[in-house]
Amino acid sequence: MRHWLARSLKRKLSFLLLTSILVPLLSLGFFVYETAAMLTEEKSKQTGMNLLRQIDTNLEFVLQDVEGMSVFLIGQKDIQSYLDKDGIYGNKQTEIIGFLTNLLFSKEYISDITIYPQNGLSLLSTSTILHSGYYDKNGQNRHQFPAKSTKAWTSLYENKTTLGLKKVISFIRPIRDTNTFQEKGTLMISIDEEAISKYLKRSNIESSGFVVLLDNENRVISGSQRTWLNRYITEFYPGIEFNDGESGFGNYGAGTDKQTVLYYTVPKVGWKLVGFIPFREYTAQNRYVLLVTAAAVGVAIVLIAALILFFVQRVTRPLLSLTNYLRQVNPDEPFPTYTVTSYDEVGQLMHSYNKLSDRIERLTEQVKINESRKKEVDILALQSQINPHFLYNTLSSIHWMSLMNKDQKTAEMVSSLGDFLRFSLNQGLDYTPVKQEVDHARNYVRIQSIRYPDKFDVHFLIDPAMLDHKMLKLLLQPLIENALIHGLQKQEGKGKMYVHAGIQGDRLIFAVQDEGIGMDQDTLRKIEAGLNDTVEPHSGERGSYGLSNVHQRLLLHYDSESGLHIQSIAGKGTKVTFSIPIREEHS
């Protein structure tokens, strides 16, 4: 595939354009589908929450109606009068039960109304309760309220009546004397669970979703799942949790059993309306969106491919003609002129080709001049390496003699000078590891620090990762020497110099910065102009290659970006930097 593409620009352009357009297009299609799926899910969640709020509205109406009815009953004159008596008043009891029964029939969601007197009288009830699950479940008579209690809602329980079993939720509150506020009895109004279940079933929360009502302990007190009644929701959804907020939603389960769980807290009693929506509902709704998106992307791909092939053919036709023309050109002869027929980028390319012959001739001449200059500079560097052979051997002898005479400072200076000269030889090689170049500079600094004690401090800040890279030798020492002579020695007191070296991208960066006297802008411009003086590149002092020599060697051995760059401020110091490309091997 790669070889097939490499043989034709037309194939490359077609492939790259198709790839660069189709990948975003497919990504866009995927994004549109995912967004639509997310919006569908969010819409279903929002709809579900709205349905829970509607159920809450109906439920709160029932709860408020029951509580309002209780307020009316506990203050009713006949009931208050009945609870005050110590004897049995059959007619009064019958009248009150008839009144309660009429009230019961006006509210379809009320199962029964019962009054428990404390004066030993018979209870008043709209139905005959043979057995109350409320009493058995708690093991005691919960209707004896503490002094501060006023009202309470029970959880779900069963009452056995003459009409059968009734699942109810009751509202209980004490009946107190309207004058003395002494408790005289208890009022219990029971709501039929089936009436609440009808509200939940009418919610229509998706086609296969359902709603349940939980009490404060997360037991199911109503819902379409009849086998769940009076059982904890965690029996069917282990680990399910609800946040502390009044409402919210989350996901439960994984795979085909994954569901969205919505919940809404009934404010007055703290119960929770919990809705369950299977994720397969979203999948069914998203399938249509997926088909439409796939069809739109497919049509777009066909149209884009046809347009790309057409336009690439038109663009590459002139290039194919130029390629066939160049195949007939003899490289040993001047290039013939090609007729330009257009003014676009392709036409400019052909126009540039027509200039190519003259440019090549001038570049060839320039290369010859550069090679001549390079040889001249290399000869000058070689000449500087001839004398150190004799000097190095002599200095070695002096070093040992100093050690024998216990002249440690002289031995150290001679040793550093010997290492300095040995590096200059470097077995005749032009390139050296960065580590050796830095060591050479340190030797020079050590020698100068002995010659000029307490005159300067030099700090080397070198990146260890670059020490094994190769570089042209004798680049740092001339810059350090220039800084010492012209920057630090001319100022009063002790000066500082910093030698930085690091890696930046594919280049090695070097900087020599002193805190000396610096220079004004006119002097700086003269020095920068002198860097490009090609007549006498070795114009510095004999002990140093000089800035011009270093600059010329950098340009000849590396590239145009490798020359010296100088920054200076009078009275504050000078900074000289250069960078060279990283090369693993040098010839």
LUMNUKOL-133279 format. One record per atom (N, C-alpha, C): x, z, y. Coordinates in steps of 0.001 Angstrom, whole numbers, plus 500000, padded with zeros to 6 digits. Atoms other than C-alpha are relative to their C-alpha. Last residue first. Example, Ala and Ser with C-alpha at 12.3 -4.5 7.8 and 13.67 -1.06 7.14 Angstrom:
<sites>
499180499940498810;513670507140498940;499230500730501090;500890500000498810;512300507800495500;500900500000501200;
</sites>
This chain:
<sites>
498910500787500538;533277509561512494;501271500295500760;499385500842498983;530878512362513292;501155499249499361;498670500501500321;528499514140510955;500493499113501127;499512499298501180;525395516309511416;501427499580499646;499497500949500993;524791515206514951;500546500786498827;499508499386501235;522687517187517418;500396498904499019;500875500113501174;522392515402520748;500645500632498772;499561501078500881;524435516777523651;499051499922498813;500627499971501319;523433518878526635;500472498794499202;500033501311500661;525235519756529844;499336500180498638;500658500141501300;525144522576532372;500199498590499464;499717501345500511;527218523788535332;499425499921498594;500391500178501392;525934526815537327;500220498541499600;500129501392500441;527492527983540589;499649499984498520;499394500447501238;527392531245542522;499667498571499651;500680499438501165;525641533361545149;500574499524498675;500018498552499985;527596532971548418;499348500634498784;498876499359499314;526765529289548800;499814501507500044;500492499422498747;524196528202546254;501153500765500638;499184498999499312;525189525913543380;499312500436501288;500862499320499029;523665523709540720;500839501094500671;499447498881499243;525721521169538751;498957500528500979;500979499743498932;524580518832535977;500432501286500699;500072498683499369;527247517364533684;498924500039501083;499066499696498924;526586514261531597;499790501382500583;499051498955500371;524767514171528248;500979500370501105;500569498700499658;521606512316529306;501005501134499815;500081499850498537;523427508957529451;499419501346500426;500966500895499351;524435509206525796;499927500332501486;501390499696500343;527243510634523622;499068498996500683;500156499619501405;530962509807523369;498552500274499605;499415501005500899;531366507831526587;499747500333498532;500736501262499911;528962509874528722;500517498980499000;501364499809500500;530379513213527557;499218498695499998;499926499933501453;533973512006528021;498619500198499388;499765501341500544;533234510899531581;500035500015498474;501200500821499786;531682514256532535;500153498616499368;501015499542500944;534535516225530992;498740499146500106;499584500407501332;537120514105532873;498958500412498959;500191501443500135;535254514436536168;500355499530498604;501428500317500162;534963518220535796;499774498517499772;500735500228498751;538694518670535246;498553499609499720;500479501387499959;540724518150532080;499262499709501289;501437500155500230;542499521377532814;499628498533500032;500477499082501020;546117522625532768;498535499836499664;499412500371501287;547333519511534594;499472500908498883;498696499424500186;544957520009537502;500482499753498589;499904498574499777;542061517632537842;501416500487499849;499557499715498644;542091513852538281;500151501475500282;499228498774500228;541857512864534695;500631500442501308;500810498957500564;539024510384535230;500743501287499782;498997499023500428;541106508248537633;499250501204499410;498643500533499786;539268505007538389;501031500952499427;499439500535501244;535958505972536786;501416499489500168;498791500730499611;534753508241539611;500722499553498739;500107501377500477;531284509215538325;501177499135500430;500151499991501459;531956512946538620;499979498588499429;498707500139500665;533332512425542153;499897499999498484;499561501391499843;529830511771543535;501323499771499270;500848500823500882;528667515110542067;500367498532500101;499562499784501392;531662516830543681;499173499153499043;498705500653500183;530900515284547054;500490500144498567;500237501450500094;527215516251546812;501310499239499789;500610500297501298;528133519870546011;499771498503499825;498934499941501011;530490520034548990;499458499642498625;499104501140499751;527684518871551285;501126499957498971;500574501231500566;525201521279549678;500887498781500244;501114500542499224;527279524391550308;499589498649499420;499591501064499063;529377526041547630;498777499518500758;500892501138499896;529362529051545320;500512498942500961;500265500313498592;531410532165546136;499037498839500148;498916500072499030;531231533578542645;499549499608501381;500575499337498824;528420534733540371;501069500077501090;499212498927499400;529388532287537633;499267500560501213;500553499522498728;527288530180535257;500854501157500528;498989499063499509;528590528018532403;499576500403501416;500005499681498570;525739526311530540;501102501014500291;498904499126499585;525448524557527160;499915500225501510;499971499747498562;522383523013525452;501125501006500303;499266498765499756;522533521458521966;500184500159501509;498795500011499188;519878518782521472;500603501404500081;498937500654500769;517181517910518928;501309499956500781;500431501236500639;514603520377520285;501121499420499143;501291500349499389;516414522919522413;499583498645499432;500605501234500529;519272524680520664;498647499801500662;501172499886500868;521446527264522407;499505498630499572;500072501141500918;524610527968524368;498819500211499061;501199500101500830;525100530214527422;500112498778499092;499915501253500758;528459531213528993;498829500001499025;500799500036501218;527961533859531695;500145498618499364;500259501373500437;530469534774534442;499236500076498676;500591500171501336;530830537960536444;499760498522499726;501125500930500148;533040538884539396;499526499893498558;500144500496501363;535247541855540260;498747499135499878;500622499170501016;536173542388543899;499883499285498660;499461498655500087;536801539895546654;499240500784498933;500843498983499393;536013536248546108;500654501371499822;499995500107498546;538377533334545641;499112501044500676;498733499529499445;539228534252542063;500031499974501526;499830498565500061;535561534056540982;501274500501500682;501164499166499760;534327530586541918;500295501472500120;500694500351498764;537106528007542340;498833500930500329;499112500355498892;539682529242539851;499238499856501308;499090498906499669;537432531122537409;500796499701501271;500765498891499434;534588528602537504;500908501153500407;500445500394498662;536958525627537037;499245501152500678;498818499977499121;538638527362534111;499612499662501431;499690498592499747;535257528062532476;501180500119500964;501053499495499111;534263524394532883;500248501473500340;499811500503498637;537603523180531491;498953500534500979;498844499386499322;537243525575528515;500249499447501399;500330498739499344;533686524464527592;501168500555500823;501021500183498979;534335520775526868;499722501303500766;499453499806498656;537601520714524892;498991499661501098;499205498823499654;536164519384521615;500403499975501476;498727500484499474;533281516967521124;500802501194500504;500029500435498617;530563518760519140;501381499465500371;498794500618499451;529706519542515525;499775499589501451;500193501373499535;526979521986514446;501308499482500626;499445500955500963;528086525055512468;499796498553500415;498544499869500132;527679527536515356;500611498961499072;499347501245499611;524214526323516352;501491499995499697;500466501126500807;522063528910514544;500753498712500294;499266500127501272;524173531778515949;499591498777499194;500972500001501097;522773531107519476;500744499816498669;499980501179500872;525610531953521908;498960500186498896;501346499886500581;525490534317524895;499756498745499174;500372501156500816;529178534746525857;498655500292499336;500934499666501079;529749537218528703;499588498715499288;500655501200500530;532820536835530952;499150500417498797;500575499763501332;533963539736533170;499285498724499575;501254500666500419;536240539157536180;499593500520498624;500413501017499024;539138540484538292;498657499373499611;501046499471499105;539832543782536540;499580499008501073;500810498853500452;543038542368535018;499025500451501088;500719499492498835;544148538892536186;499112501175499563;499315500407498770;546850537682533800;499357500619501242;498740499255499976;545458539704530894;500763499673501282;500320498617499686;541921538477531659;501247500875500015;500201499845498568;543263534917531886;499677501453500376;498719500192499320;544656535053528356;499849500270501499;499150498845500312;541438536552526941;501341499913500725;500453498876499184;539337533952528774;500877501222499752;499611500281498618;541397531125527244;499622501175500910;498552499827499909;541083532664523800;500474499770501429;499720498556499975;537313533028524284;501507500270500130;500321499506498654;537066529329525226;500283501501500104;498976500535499101;538885528324522026;499775500511501433;498796499166500198;536607530641520033;501131499542500916;500244498714499342;533586528883521585;501219500921499858;499983500257498559;534958525431520642;499799501301500777;498599500141499595;535749526732517155;500109499739501503;499316498701500120;532181528028516700;501452499906500464;500258499241498770;530687524793518033;500736501342499967;501204499167500010;532306522955515137;499862500778501314;499733498687500569;534925520361516106;498694500776499931;501175499145500085;534977516712517061;500340501279499254;500677499905498702;537878514613518348;498866501013499982;501428500318500036;540168515175515342;499379500197501380;500261501330499449;543997514972515679;498539499617500019;499667501013500999;544568517902513349;499644498588500472;501188500250500827;542792520179515858;500208498880498999;499552500997500984;545793519837518241;498838499580499098;499799501266499292;544073521533521176;500472498911499045;501292500694499931;542836524206518762;500135498642500699;500261500549501322;546444525063517991;498663499270499983;499289501274500165;547151525387521716;499727499386498638;500501500960499016;544468528039522275;500646498639499802;501275500507500515;545347529834519059;499424498950500926;499715500820501171;548940530089520304;498740499419499396;499495501287499517;547800531250523737;500325499083498831;501133500764499469;545666533951522122;500450498637500498;500843500414501132;548615535099520027;498828499162500474;499326501129500667;550955535057523071;499164499502498826;500082501166499108;548489537220525053;500626498788499333;501390500464499934;548010539666522190;499876498744500848;500330500623501290;551750539929521515;498578499453500022;499343501319500030;552443540535525212;499656499282498707;500700500856499036;549838543315525261;500601498608500024;501295500460500509;551176544918522061;499305499025500941;500587500416498720;554866545159523039;498635499376499697;501171499188499701;555869547088519936;499452499732501408;499605499151498873;559324545432519902;498851500898500473;498858499205500457;558579544018516437;500439500974501099;500511499001500920;555157542919517651;501114500918499516;500706498992499212;556724541182520627;499459501110499118;498983499189499342;559220539380518350;499335501123500826;499429499077500995;556356538241516149;501077500899500633;501027499058500441;554465536752519095;500576501027499036;500104498972498957;557605535152520564;498993501077499594;498796499169500105;558164533293517282;499946501136501021;500133499216501224;554582532061517267;501182500923499823;500861498852499701;554944531000520891;499790500883498780;499239499050499179;557918528764519965;499185501256500285;498980499390500859;556007527099517121;500807501037500775;500675499124500952;552985526489519375;501007500707499111;500362498753499348;555125525121522234;499373500988499016;498791499210499775;556792522527520023;499644501358500587;499343499772501300;553522521184518695;501213500911500159;500325498716500615;551799521782522087;500623500232498632;499108498882499696;553764518840523668;499637501292499281;498665500239500560;551865515987521894;500892501217500209;499826499294501254;548259517159522393;501407499867499430;500006498565499721;547977516288526097;500228500817498742;498746499634499341;549062512748525257;500062501511500260;498951499951501019;546214512455522794;501324500423500609;500191498770500767;543664513397525482;501083500151498945;499609498882499144;545091510700527778;499845501338499270;498528500011499943;544909508179524927;500497501153500863;499505499428501249;541275509176524307;501520500033499966;500169498546499931;540507508574527987;500520500664498729;499088499474498988;542014505068527850;499913501525500076;498650499969500574;540295504274524557;500992500596500987;499953498967501023;536947505278526008;501389500109499388;499910498704499322;537555503216529150;500111501142498992;498664499924499404;538263500103527045;500212501352500677;499050499769501089;535209500714524896;501409500125500539;500122498606500452;533094501107528023;500976500328498886;499399499126498971;534392497820529481;499973501455499548;498555500204500041;533657495929526228;500703500911501009;499483499308501187;530185497463526054;501509499847499905;499948498579499691;529510496334529626;500547500810498831;498855499788499116;530428492736528752;500164501487500336;498790500207500810;528051492782525808;501245500238500833;499770498802500796;525352494302527993;501250499881499133;499505498952499119;525720491469530511;500275501301499248;498644500346499562;525439488816527807;500578501087500893;499093499777501131;522469490538526203;501436499691500398;499782498562500157;520651490735529532;501006500300498888;499122499544498923;521108487032530203;500319501482499875;498678500627500168;519657486143526783;500978500477501073;499191499325500999;516795488609526957;501418499436499917;498876499351499322;515268487435530183;501036500546499025;499257501034499290;513025484906528366;501193500577500769;499139500703500948;512033487685525963;500848498944500709;498831499157500222;510761489701528886;500963499353499022;499189500109498806;508451486842529820;501273500839499869;499327501300500061;507213486724526228;500889499777501217;499005499931501073;506473490448526316;500765498681499897;498843499289499462;504777490035529674;501097500144498960;499289500922499115;502532487385528131;501218500661500621;499303500954500870;501669489773525312;500775498984500836;498824499349500560;500898492506527847;500789499067499091;500245498657500506;498553490172529756;501288500584499416;499424499009499088;499592487217531920;499702501443499558;500949498950499598;499071484362529474;500737501027500865;501336500574499810;500682481015528546;498961501032500440;500973498915499869;504392481813528826;498646499400500331;501023500263498986;506650478990527523;498945501112500003;501306500160500623;509623480352525565;498954499857501096;501123499473499224;513107479792526934;498690499691499296;500746500973499194;515903479233524417;498820500668500706;501398500153500413;518110482134523299;499296498961500886;500935499428499031;521807481551523895;498551499734499596;500157500823498808;523635480635520666;499058500694500982;498678500237499445;524962482774517837;499963499162501265;499520498829499260;521508484203517077;501369499800500630;498666499702500522;520149480706516197;500581501162500797;498934499820499016;516379480679516971;501301500346499295;499219501233499907;513985479186514373;501181500130500962;499358500258501290;512553482540513312;500907498767500045;498728499280500078;511927483304516965;500718499775498672;499039500659499111;509257480585517208;501383500656499879;499583501264500636;507365481834514154;501044499276500850;499197499676501185;507334485331515634;500500498732499316;498662499616499548;506166484035519016;500915500322498825;499333501220499515;503219482225517376;501421500305500457;499630500778501184;502321485355515398;500713498705500401;498820499367500582;502431487362518610;500460499259498748;498797500383499237;500061484894520287;501279500618499427;499715501439500146;497532485322517379;501207499579500846;498767500270500743;497846489126517265;500338498512499897;498823499407499367;495330489913519993;501286499564499318;499756500628498698;492614487487518882;501275500536500650;499608501391500223;492824488543515220;500339499306501324;498598499977500445;492788492216516212;500506498577499771;499128499813498836;489592491585518183;501475500042499620;500104501135499077;487698490064515238;500992500148501159;499328501164500601;488937492560512648;499979498806500949;498562499758500018;487985495463514904;500745498796499445;499461500164498648;484513494054515630;501512500199500030;500071501412499624;483696493586511928;500601499768501384;499010500751500781;484940497055510976;500007498529500392;498667499708499461;482984498673513812;501064499201499264;499849500662498707;479727496953512795;501398500207500576;499981501455500218;480063497949509134;500226499261501319;498726500364500637;481025501543509989;500101498497499815;498942499972498992;478108501914512424;501342499585499415;500174501187499159;475622500808509755;501091499933501062;499673501183500784;477013503406507343;499870498716500814;498542500108500088;477015506149509980;500407498758499223;499482500352498672;473336505533510771;501514499828499974;500362501389499713;472354505469507084;500567499558501346;499179500871500844;474290508665506329;499699498535500283;498635499993499479;472692510456509290;500892499057499209;500006500738498730;469174509431508251;501418499917500568;500216501426500281;469742510498504628;500051499174501287;498810500544500637;471277513842505650;499852498503499739;498984500158498947;468441514619508077;501265499364499419;500414501143499183;465928513986505278;501018499726501107;499755501208500782;467803516329502943;499615498742500792;498792500711499548;467965519037505599;500251498704499249;500208500543498656;464352520181505136;501196499174500462;501032501031500061;464738520554501366;499776499361501370;499453501180500682;468030522365501764;498986498873499965;499193500747499044;466556524759504352;500521498710499376;500909500533498985;463784525839501970;500776499166501015;500428501328500451;466385526130499210;498976499382500941;499204501040499367;467867528974501250;499589498605499551;498971500585500868;465027531278500148;500742498864500719;500112501459500014;463220533060503044;501096499443499097;498993500638500842;462566536822502724;499737498498499954;500335501315500526;460681538774505413;501168499401499230;498842500734500523;460946542516506035;499522498689499381;500524501244500569;458511544446508243;501189499146499594;499330501298499824;460064547852508734;499196498901499321;500032500838501198;458357551199509316;500683498658500301;498670500224500558;459543553367512232;499995499219498698;499810499222501234;456046554737512936;501376499802499371;500708498727500003;455218553696516514;500355500857498795;499529498936499097;457902551013516940;499342501353499787;501260499634499335;457262548859513853;500282501215500876;500417498602500088;460795547662513083;498702500216500775;500517499604498688;461397543941512439;499420501404499852;500686498709499935;463401542495509563;499606500310501445;500393499663498630;464526539053508480;499317501365499990;500816498787499895;466445538376505230;499759500289501485;499917499437498652;467711534861504556;499038501171500094;501203499893499181;468117534158500872;500363500501501394;499738499542498646;470790533035498419;498710499972500830;500792498796499720;469593532788494815;500179500504501431;501423500343499967;470737529177494374;499112501199500330;500441501115500846;474288530098495300;498524499711500164;499132501173499976;474837533512496834;499425498935499090;499811500780501224;472967536697497649;500912498812500204;499818499186501194;471691538034500951;500147499076498796;500096500721501256;471919536536504430;500269500944498842;498726500191500696;471205538274507722;499746499239498714;500056500823501206;468467538967510251;501399499888499412;498789500756500307;467643541295513108;499806499157498748;500238501217500764;465140543685514588;501320499302499749;501416500099500325;464897547178516068;499688498775499161;500868500562498979;468650547641515896;498551499912499545;500718498957499264;470374550037513525;499033499452501043;499283499449498859;471293547271511134;499140501024500738;500628500384498745;469526546844507807;500774500657501138;499857499095498870;471340546871504498;499280499429501216;500564500565498768;470787545351501057;500061501048501106;499028500135498913;473204546774498488;499436499439501286;498937498969499934;470960546114495523;500966499729501146;498902500568499207;468008543815496345;501099501063500154;500124501450500159;465285544489493746;501099499259500773;500145500305501423;465897548207493180;499983498496499758;498665500178500599;467263548411496739;499926499783498493;499635501415499913;463702547812498024;501363499736499362;498986500270498971;462747551290496808;500398498523499955;498644500020500583;459538551447494782;500983499629501121;499512498625500167;456063552494496028;501355500073499293;500603498946499200;454756548946495592;500522501372499582;498992499308499201;457228546461494066;499454501246500707;499228499115500887;454892545354491250;501061500787500755;500770498801500335;452424544036493855;500784500963499123;499359499665501275;454848541560495436;499417501332499516;500554500866501037;452416540321498119;500610500273498628;499418501331500114;453252543254500351;499367499218498870;500983501083500037;452642546898501121;500725498670499891;501341499417499890;454300550321500944;498921498930500084;500982501051499730;457707549224499665;498614500635500029;500879500259501137;460116552141499941;498963498961500412;499830501338500578;462862551842502574;499262499854498658;498999499847501056;462912555608503343;500216498703499245;498762499518499397;461129555163506687;501126500178498982;500141498763499231;458452553023505044;501371500438500523;499252498862500518;458839549375504078;499737501233500852;499957498924499011;456370546502504586;500664501205499362;500365498677500505;456910543296502603;500120500999501148;499744498881499098;456884539631503629;499583501276499301;500984498924500054;457155536459501529;500455501131500921;499557498718499473;458906533117501410;498895501032499909;499693499088501104;458093530196499118;500525501338500494;500887500221501136;456289527904501566;500244500976498859;499532501098500856;457820529201504808;499095499911498768;498587500117499626;456608532516506279;500684499055499017;499507501356500327;452870531930505797;501448499799500456;498877500346499120;451958535181507638;500525498596499752;500393501060499068;448498535379506000;501151499551500900;500160501262500728;449962537278503050;499647498851500930;498685500494500409;451260540069505283;499898498649499299;499257500412498802;447931540583507075;501345499377499605;500587501270499549;446132540562503711;500709499499501257;499410501085500779;448545543231502416;499445498643500425;498707500320499385;447463545529505244;500646498822499277;500288500567498679;443844545359504016;501298499634500719;500357501409500197;445031545814500423;499671499334501331;498775500825500053;446809549042501440;499660498523499862;499898500713501282;443463550628502437;501231499078500025;500096501457499856;444029552895505413;500183499368498633;499203500819500922;443331556608505002;499721498518500215;500616501346499983;442150558907507823;500912499088499174;499222501031500695;442991562573507152;499206498704500013;500679501290500086;441804565308509526;500931499000499315;499121501162499996;442997568881508989;499167498744499828;500099500925501124;441289572170509739;500957498835500156;501199499723500777;440715575023512140;499871499103498778;500218501064500992;444058575274513977;498827500396499112;499702499522501346;443747577567516988;499671498889498998;498949500824500613;443803575700520277;500475500542498654;498877499113500339;441731578508521828;501194499259499434;499821498936499022;439224576332523705;501250500833499727;499831500577498671;439144572971521990;500206501056501076;501126499571499173;439767574599518615;500251499516501428;499861498719499320;442361572631516721;498755500286500847;501163499861499106;442047569885514117;500078501395500611;500789498750500031;445440569073512607;498834499935500997;499729499202498818;446629565470512144;499142501265499951;500436498601500094;447030563172509171;500313500688501324;499613499369498736;447183559369509062;499412501401500012;500875499108499229;447029558076505538;500653500457501287;499023499400499091;448393555093503609;499187500807500997;500277499759498590;446226554102500677;501247500522500711;498684499800499377;446276552664497167;499790500084501508;499809500588498680;442775553174495743;501412500327500496;498756499645499319;442041553773492093;500106499268501334;498749500471500607;438418553497490979;501211500456500809;499982501476499989;434989553649492664;501271499430499385;501063500455500918;434443557301491723;499955498484499931;501364499732499514;437757558029493359;499007499525498968;500961500341501056;441365558332492219;498613500423500462;501135499076500114;443595558276495290;499081499495498883;501256500420500633;446996556594495118;498992501142500033;500333499189501184;450059556932497427;498628499533499503;501067500506500882;451873554889500080;499772500978498844;499616501234500681;453873556777502737;498844499582499092;499431499846501343;452225559293505031;500538498658499515;500433501071500909;451749559043508788;500676500227498646;498986500621500868;452024562209510887;499338498908499178;500526501129500777;450251564183513611;501134499408499173;501253500503499441;450535567295515773;499403498886499155;500396501315500505;453262569465514334;498661499606500593;499715501045499026;454594572286516517;499531498622499554;500639499747498701;452983575120514628;500181498850500962;499278499003499198;453855573750511216;499392500083501393;498961500481499092;451054571774509527;500765501165500604;499769498829499154;449124572991506496;501183499685500909;500890500055498843;448065569560505269;500084501255500852;499250500391498819;451099569259502983;499145500037501260;500963500472499022;449338571214500236;500723499710501311;500578498936499200;452012571442497599;499034499376501006;499975498706500681;453700569510494823;499410501132500795;499198499066499219;454517566556497037;500019501405499396;498669500572499729;453350563785494679;500897501007500705;499170499932501196;450485565772493315;501418499541500279;499708498605500343;448982566398496756;500953500077498822;499213499417498917;449280562805497960;500382501442499671;498572500138500277;448177561395494659;500869500603501079;499211500542498888;444699562744495294;501481499958499619;498588499593500150;442353563160492292;500819499327501106;499838499210501211;438592562960492075;501420500542499867;498619500111500468;438114561848495673;500162500937498812;499735498913500939;434375561318496333;501381499808499408;499970500420501400;434160559133499397;500324501204499139;500878501169500155;433246559553503092;500002499469498574;499315501247500367;434697563044503082;498996498899499810;500876501100499596;433872566480504556;500714498693499729;499397501072499214;435509569371502816;498975498931500298;499718501204500797;433407572316501757;500605498932500893;501110500922500172;433697575448503820;500406498810499168;500600499852501321;436421578039503246;498816499096499765;500885498830500038;437232578463506931;499286500166498660;499218498822500361;440291576169506839;499145501264499880;500177498791499174;438304572910506819;500929501113499514;499743498819500819;439737569687505234;499857501246500889;499697498829499188;438198566602506910;500122501202499067;500221498689500635;438311563259505051;500422501093500964;499738499009498970;437900559672506216;499651501352499404;500833498801499952;438136556901503620;500437500875501156;500441499720501369;439447553407502952;499109501238499959;499978498577500306;439743552146506528;499418500225498614;498692499616500543;440695548424506845;500076501487499667;499813500475501378;437081547202507195;501313500465499379;498580500347500088;436400549366510224;500315499598498572;499686500853498842;432687549582511166;501464499548500000;500477501369500226;431837550805507666;500308499077501162;499170500673501008;434038553873508142;499584498549499829;498741500348499338;432288554900511387;500930499236499050;500304501103499077;428941554771509602;501264499521500729;500200501204500832;430447556866506806;499679498801500882;498689500524500402;431845559434509282;499868498714499195;499338500527498809;428401559874510877;501355499367499647;500657501257499654;426756560200507481;500650499355501216;499531501005500978;429382562764506470;499348498660500286;498619500375499650;428672564692509705;500529498926499041;499986500796498769;424915564638509145;501417499521500354;500525501339500320;425230565748505523;500033499114501236;498971500703500790;427455568691506490;499559498578499696;498933500376499062;425041569727509242;501105499225499273;500477501093499158;422149569670506775;501088499513500940;500151501251500740;424080571648504184;499572498852500877;501091500681499294;425273574403506481;499827498624499403;500186501365500482;427400576725504421;498773499438500694;500942500216501082;428589579865506140;499891498545499628;499476499408501224;431639580808508121;499078499768498815;500927499174500780;430991578575511077;500667500526498746;500047498657499451;433669577306513529;499179500943499127;498781499287500391;434555574209511473;500038501420500542;500001499781501454;430981572966511706;501200500834499588;500997498963500284;430857573390515495;500011500348498520;499483498749499471;434106571433516012;499063501158499652;498887499633500886;432787568680513737;500604501317500453;500543499541501277;429448568607515566;501106500444499059;500692498716499855;431136568434518986;499511500537498665;501445500202500141;433619565664518258;499277501351499888;500705499402498865;437066566583519597;498493499869499907;499638498582499917;438905566072516322;499327500692501188;500626499168501021;436913562885515736;500348501468500163;501442499893499796;437732561080518997;499376500998499030;500195499212498774;441442561797518759;498512500216500275;499733498595500342;441404560581515170;499806500897501216;501171499470500700;439684557340516200;500198501479499673;501054499806499001;442427556711518730;498742500586499385;499637498820499214;445052557282516033;498959500282501088;500179498812500842;443236554885513706;500337501258500794;501443499793500151;442892552257516431;499730501255499176;500505499412498758;446547552651517375;498502500301499901;499478498635499881;447606552108513768;499468500688501256;500647499134500995;445299549107513313;500456501445500186;501416499851499589;446414547483516562;499272500942499048;500054498980498950;450045548221515652;498567500205500501;499815498692500625;449541546328512400;499923501112501043;501221499647500738;448057543299514139;500112501402499413;501085499850499014;450900543177516683;498712500427499313;499832498698499353;453485543847513976;498888500245501013;500490498994500954;452131540901511996;500084501381500623;501458500124500053;452554538708515074;499401501031499040;500535499377498786;456094540063515579;498472499920500037;499917498546500175;456907539272511943;499447500718501228;501071499603500916;455585535744512478;500019501506499768;501264500063499250;457803535343515552;498821500424499120;500051498830499132;460803536545513520;498717500026500813;500262498819500816;460037533964510832;499903501266500838;501418500051500377;459770531193513398;499622501221499189;500761499672498794;463118532237514848;498507500010499716;499829498574499717;464687532320511394;499165500421501202;500764499268501002;463202528938510512;500102501500500237;501422500153499685;464461527492513792;499144500780499021;500311499142498859;467912528961513201;498521499923500377;499966498603500435;468041527433509721;499619500938501142;501146499803500881;466909524062511002;499920501442499541;501179499881499146;469371524315513877;498739500219499175;499948498688499346;472188525046511424;498754500212500868;500284498980501006;471214522107509238;499977501392500622;501431500084500309;471010519852512299;499609501055498966;500730499452498860;474433521064513436;498495499997499742;499840498548500020;475898520530509973;499229500654501148;500766499459501125;474433517024509844;500073501525499981;501429500138499680;475659516162513338;499152500604498890;500333498997498987;479109517572512547;498514499951500343;500012498695500670;479320515564509321;499591501091500976;501160499964500877;478322512430511181;499865501325499285;501173499837499150;480844513214513915;498727500071499163;500008498600499564;483557513734511307;498777500285500876;500459499212501143;482638510421509746;499944501488500359;501406500331500208;482907508779513151;499425500801498832;500872499274499062;486117510644513986;498514499720499781;499852498552500231;487670509385510706;499185500806501016;500881499554501077;486192505919511071;500113501498499751;501406500005499586;487683505243514499;499101500577498911;500169499167498804;491335506202513971;498551500041500473;499826498582500331;491256504872510399;499699500888501200;501102499574500859;489752501520511346;500096501489499680;501215499931499186;492161501209514245;498800500458499180;499920498861499096;495165502124512093;498733500146500841;500077498755500749;494208499780509250;499976501201500935;501341499882500583;493419496842511504;499843501333499282;500960499724498940;496543497380513578;498602500212499445;499755498672499457;498760497658510512;498956500358501052;500507499012500959;497184494657508805;500176501421500531;501454500096500012;497661492516511902;499399501025499043;500486499228498867;501232493721512260;498474499998500035;500896500701499074;501946492390508745;499536500945501102;499682501423499896;504664493133506208;499134499268501014;498787500220499216;504610496917506629;500291498515500233;500255499842498576;500986497171505503;501214499638500844;500950501050499613;501707495694502046;499686500099501493;499241501249499883;504795497886501678;499090498868500467;499127499901498837;502733501013502441;500786498708500219;500840500000498789;500000500000500000;500873500000501259;
</sites>
